[in-house]
Amino acid sequence: MNQAEVSKLVSQLRIKVDPHIKKFRFKGGHTGRVYRLRQVVTGLFKHERIEANYTELDEARGYAERLISDAIRHGDTHEETMEAASYWLTEKQLVHKLFKVLAPRYQAYDISYTRMLKVSNHFPNIHPRAVLELRGNPYPPLFPNKNGNRNLIHNVLLEEAKKQFRAEKYEEIAKNLEEKAEAAKTETGSPSSDSDSQTGTAAQTMVEAETSREIEPKEGSSHAPKTTS
């Protein structure tokens, strides 16, 4: 059996797993360690966002990812998947949530099903802390969405203010150009048709540029804004 055939039998995790064993101990030795990991996985599936020591969450995250991946891959009719879910989820109502809620939610996901972020620890706790959450949870995001939305009211108002400011500046520049042309005409004492035409053309170009910016036709439209001659 080659590697490609083996990958079809085992769900591939979408997170980076540290091959070294995590250094944290609990009463009861290995049994107490596994019991603690079961508690973390159960809490994650129940609350969908938990905070604990980083080492605990980092190791429990792999088991949570594997449970969701197997639930999507095999469904609730697969005996081994049901046994694994019943073992890791100490509250049995969460087994139903895994197959009926979380598996359909992540059916079309092409990224990891969980997200883990480090947080600052509080004295006297010296162990690094972290937050582990399921993607798509109903809670507010830990970090604000930095992607701009042009339809938000403050963005619409700012965009209109920018257009008004540009129009006023272009009008001021055109007025200054006309005053300079008039001053040059007065000094020479003779009309300068070339200077007048250049000044008028520059002012008209600025006004037309601002006008076309505001009434720019949508993509695919065959009607273009008319310009005055």
Secondary structure, 3 states (H helix, E strand, C coil): CCHHHHHHHCCCCCCCCCCCCCCCCCCCHHHHHHHHHHHHHHHHHHHCEEEEEHHHHHHHHHHHHHHHHHHHHHCCCCHHHHHHHHHHCCCCHHHHHHHHHHHHHCCCCCCCCEEEEEECCCCCCCCCEEEEEECCCCCCCCCCCCCCCCCCHHHHHHHHHHHHHHHHHHHHHHHHHHHHHHHHHHHHCCCCHHHHHHHHHHHHHHHHHHHHHHCCCCCCCCCCCCCCC
